Amino acid sequence: MYRVKVKNKKLKIKKDDKVLILAGKDKGKKGKVLRLLTKSNRAIVEGINIVKKHQKPTRNFQGGIIEKPGSIDMSNLMVVCSKCNEPSRLGKDKEGLRICKKCEAIIDKS
């Protein structure tokens, strides 16, 4: 069996971006990106896709059922512009900065 190398894609969503959830049980909610999982093309968003984990007791932790945010696929996320506060597609200006397609405000450096 051969391993297929996946070409690294440039991600439009970055850490600390405010995003809107497009599909799934949390559709329509907004949250902040906490972490990007680039190999699986997924992201962990604050307060979205909460899963319960059954933790065994250890020396440091008592154990029990803990809730933590699960990952969500990048295709189900859309960046929310900080100026117009609406979900928008991203473009680039002449300097290569990410801009909002609706109001043309600069999101941040890419």
PASEBA-1860 file (N, C-alpha, C; in nm, 3 decimals):
! residues 110
1> MYRVKVKN> 0.084/-0.117/0.000/0.000/0.000/0.000/0.089/0.125/0.000 ~ 0.057/0.219/-0.084/0.136/0.340/-0.095/0.073/0.453/-0.016 ~ 0.158/0.536/0.040/0.109/0.655/0.110/0.100/0.770/0.011 ~ -0.011/0.837/0.012/-0.031/0.950/-0.078/-0.002/1.077/0.000 ~ 0.089/1.158/-0.051/0.119/1.284/0.016/0.014/1.387/-0.021 ~ -0.039/1.453/0.079/-0.138/1.557/0.056/-0.065/1.689/0.050 ~ -0.092/1.765/-0.055/-0.027/1.895/-0.071/-0.081/1.991/0.034 ~ 0.008/2.066/0.098/-0.035/2.161/0.201/-0.114/2.274/0.137
9> KKLKIKKD> -0.236/2.292/0.186/-0.321/2.399/0.136/-0.303/2.523/0.223 ~ -0.312/2.639/0.163/-0.308/2.764/0.237/-0.444/2.783/0.302 ~ -0.446/2.797/0.433/-0.571/2.810/0.507/-0.615/2.956/0.511 ~ -0.744/2.979/0.489/-0.797/3.115/0.495/-0.833/3.152/0.638 ~ -0.861/3.053/0.721/-0.898/3.078/0.860/-0.773/3.066/0.945 ~ -0.757/3.158/1.039/-0.640/3.159/1.125/-0.683/3.156/1.271 ~ -0.588/3.129/1.359/-0.616/3.127/1.502/-0.663/3.265/1.547 ~ -0.757/3.269/1.640/-0.818/3.390/1.697/-0.913/3.462/1.601
17> DKVLILAG> -0.944/3.405/1.485/-1.047/3.461/1.397/-1.184/3.435/1.456 ~ -1.277/3.528/1.435/-1.416/3.507/1.474/-1.485/3.442/1.355 ~ -1.552/3.328/1.379/-1.612/3.253/1.270/-1.759/3.222/1.296 ~ -1.833/3.198/1.188/-1.973/3.156/1.193/-1.979/3.010/1.151 ~ -2.061/2.930/1.221/-2.076/2.789/1.190/-2.186/2.776/1.083 ~ -2.154/2.712/0.970/-2.246/2.700/0.858/-2.329/2.572/0.860 ~ -2.278/2.467/0.922/-2.350/2.339/0.921/-2.324/2.263/1.050 ~ -2.415/2.173/1.082/-2.399/2.089/1.200/-2.495/2.129/1.310
25> KDKGKKGK> -2.476/2.070/1.428/-2.569/2.093/1.538/-2.561/2.236/1.593 ~ -2.450/2.305/1.570/-2.432/2.441/1.619/-2.445/2.544/1.507 ~ -2.520/2.513/1.403/-2.537/2.601/1.287/-2.590/2.738/1.330 ~ -2.525/2.845/1.280/-2.569/2.981/1.310/-2.498/3.045/1.428 ~ -2.423/2.968/1.506/-2.352/3.022/1.622/-2.218/3.081/1.578 ~ -2.169/3.176/1.659/-2.039/3.237/1.632/-1.943/3.202/1.745 ~ -1.815/3.194/1.712/-1.714/3.164/1.812/-1.576/3.201/1.762 ~ -1.477/3.190/1.852/-1.339/3.224/1.821/-1.259/3.096/1.800
33> VLRLLTKS> -1.173/3.095/1.698/-1.091/2.977/1.669/-0.981/2.967/1.774 ~ -0.977/2.853/1.844/-0.876/2.830/1.947/-0.753/2.760/1.891 ~ -0.776/2.667/1.798/-0.666/2.586/1.747/-0.700/2.534/1.608 ~ -0.598/2.523/1.523/-0.616/2.469/1.388/-0.547/2.333/1.379 ~ -0.617/2.236/1.324/-0.561/2.103/1.301/-0.541/2.091/1.150 ~ -0.422/2.130/1.104/-0.398/2.146/0.960/-0.396/2.013/0.886 ~ -0.346/1.907/0.947/-0.338/1.778/0.876/-0.476/1.721/0.846 ~ -0.571/1.740/0.936/-0.705/1.687/0.915/-0.802/1.794/0.864
41> NRAIVEGI> -0.752/1.916/0.839/-0.832/2.027/0.786/-0.952/2.058/0.877 ~ -0.926/2.065/1.007/-1.030/2.091/1.106/-0.984/2.203/1.199 ~ -1.079/2.258/1.275/-1.049/2.364/1.371/-1.127/2.339/1.499 ~ -1.073/2.389/1.611/-1.143/2.384/1.739/-1.189/2.525/1.768 ~ -1.322/2.541/1.783/-1.383/2.672/1.803/-1.440/2.678/1.944 ~ -1.419/2.792/2.009/-1.461/2.812/2.148/-1.613/2.799/2.163 ~ -1.657/2.706/2.249/-1.798/2.690/2.279/-1.880/2.618/2.174 ~ -1.816/2.562/2.072/-1.886/2.496/1.963/-1.851/2.347/1.963
49> NIVKKHQK> -1.950/2.262/1.930/-1.932/2.117/1.920/-1.878/2.060/2.051 ~ -1.945/2.091/2.161/-1.903/2.044/2.293/-1.924/1.893/2.302 ~ -1.817/1.821/2.341/-1.823/1.676/2.358/-1.791/1.642/2.503 ~ -1.846/1.531/2.550/-1.821/1.485/2.687/-1.713/1.378/2.683 ~ -1.614/1.393/2.772/-1.506/1.296/2.781/-1.509/1.234/2.920 ~ -1.504/1.102/2.927/-1.503/1.031/3.054/-1.358/1.013/3.096 ~ -1.316/1.088/3.198/-1.177/1.093/3.241/-1.157/1.001/3.361 ~ -1.056/0.915/3.352/-1.022/0.828/3.465/-0.952/0.910/3.573
57> PTRNFQGG> -0.969/0.875/3.699/-0.898/0.948/3.804/-0.747/0.921/3.798 ~ -0.670/1.026/3.819/-0.524/1.016/3.825/-0.478/1.082/3.954 ~ -0.349/1.091/3.972/-0.297/1.158/4.092/-0.334/1.306/4.095 ~ -0.333/1.368/3.978/-0.358/1.512/3.970/-0.504/1.548/3.949 ~ -0.581/1.456/3.891/-0.719/1.488/3.854/-0.813/1.386/3.917 ~ -0.924/1.435/3.970/-1.019/1.351/4.041/-1.090/1.252/3.949 ~ -1.114/1.289/3.826/-1.186/1.204/3.732/-1.330/1.248/3.719 ~ -1.402/1.187/3.627/-1.541/1.221/3.604/-1.564/1.256/3.459
65> IIEKPGSI> -1.679/1.316/3.433/-1.716/1.354/3.297/-1.683/1.501/3.277 ~ -1.595/1.530/3.181/-1.559/1.669/3.152/-1.611/1.704/3.013 ~ -1.643/1.831/2.994/-1.690/1.879/2.863/-1.582/1.966/2.801 ~ -1.555/1.942/2.673/-1.455/2.022/2.603/-1.499/2.039/2.458 ~ -1.450/2.145/2.392/-1.490/2.166/2.252/-1.424/2.064/2.160 ~ -1.504/2.007/2.070/-1.452/1.914/1.970/-1.416/1.988/1.842 ~ -1.355/1.918/1.750/-1.314/1.983/1.625/-1.430/1.986/1.526 ~ -1.421/2.080/1.432/-1.522/2.096/1.328/-1.448/2.119/1.196
73> DMSNLMVV> -1.503/2.068/1.087/-1.436/2.078/0.958/-1.432/2.224/0.911 ~ -1.321/2.260/0.845/-1.301/2.399/0.799/-1.406/2.441/0.697 ~ -1.460/2.345/0.622/-1.560/2.380/0.520/-1.690/2.428/0.583 ~ -1.709/2.402/0.711/-1.830/2.445/0.782/-1.812/2.576/0.856 ~ -1.701/2.646/0.832/-1.672/2.772/0.900/-1.662/2.886/0.799 ~ -1.704/3.006/0.841/-1.691/3.126/0.758/-1.646/3.241/0.847 ~ -1.547/3.316/0.803/-1.491/3.425/0.882/-1.592/3.539/0.894 ~ -1.603/3.596/1.014/-1.691/3.710/1.040/-1.604/3.836/1.041
81> CSKCNEPS> -1.641/3.935/0.960/-1.567/4.061/0.953/-1.586/4.138/1.083 ~ -1.477/4.194/1.135/-1.485/4.269/1.261/-1.549/4.406/1.242 ~ -1.543/4.462/1.121/-1.599/4.595/1.097/-1.750/4.589/1.074 ~ -1.795/4.508/0.978/-1.938/4.502/0.947/-2.011/4.394/1.028 ~ -1.936/4.311/1.102/-1.989/4.207/1.190/-2.081/4.110/1.116 ~ -2.048/4.081/0.989/-2.124/3.986/0.910/-2.029/3.882/0.852 ~ -2.077/3.760/0.828/-1.991/3.660/0.765/-1.958/3.702/0.622 ~ -1.834/3.682/0.584/-1.791/3.729/0.453/-1.683/3.637/0.397
89> RLGKDKEG> -1.675/3.634/0.263/-1.564/3.566/0.199/-1.442/3.656/0.209 ~ -1.325/3.596/0.201/-1.202/3.672/0.213/-1.135/3.688/0.078 ~ -1.072/3.804/0.060/-0.992/3.829/-0.059/-0.858/3.885/-0.015 ~ -0.776/3.921/-0.111/-0.646/3.981/-0.079/-0.633/4.112/-0.156 ~ -0.567/4.209/-0.090/-0.541/4.335/-0.160/-0.402/4.329/-0.223 ~ -0.353/4.443/-0.271/-0.225/4.446/-0.343/-0.107/4.405/-0.256 ~ -0.114/4.435/-0.125/-0.004/4.401/-0.034/-0.014/4.257/0.018 ~ -0.121/4.187/-0.015/-0.138/4.050/0.031/-0.210/4.038/0.163
97> LRICKKCE> -0.274/4.146/0.210/-0.349/4.142/0.335/-0.487/4.084/0.310 ~ -0.541/4.013/0.410/-0.676/3.957/0.398/-0.778/4.069/0.413 ~ -0.873/4.076/0.320/-0.977/4.179/0.326/-1.115/4.114/0.316 ~ -1.214/4.185/0.370/-1.354/4.143/0.364/-1.406/4.176/0.224 ~ -1.475/4.082/0.159/-1.528/4.105/0.025/-1.648/4.198/0.025 ~ -1.720/4.208/0.140/-1.840/4.292/0.145/-1.805/4.439/0.167 ~ -1.725/4.468/0.271/-1.697/4.609/0.305/-1.553/4.649/0.273 ~ -1.472/4.554/0.224/-1.333/4.577/0.188/-1.247/4.628/0.303
105> AIIDKS> -1.282/4.592/0.426/-1.200/4.626/0.543/-1.089/4.522/0.557 ~ -0.974/4.567/0.605/-0.861/4.476/0.624/-0.887/4.392/0.749 ~ -0.882/4.260/0.733/-0.902/4.168/0.846/-0.775/4.167/0.931 ~ -0.663/4.125/0.873/-0.532/4.129/0.938/-0.428/4.081/0.839 ~ -0.302/4.075/0.882/-0.197/4.026/0.793/-0.209/3.877/0.776 ~ -0.174/3.829/0.656/-0.183/3.684/0.630/-0.048/3.619/0.649
END
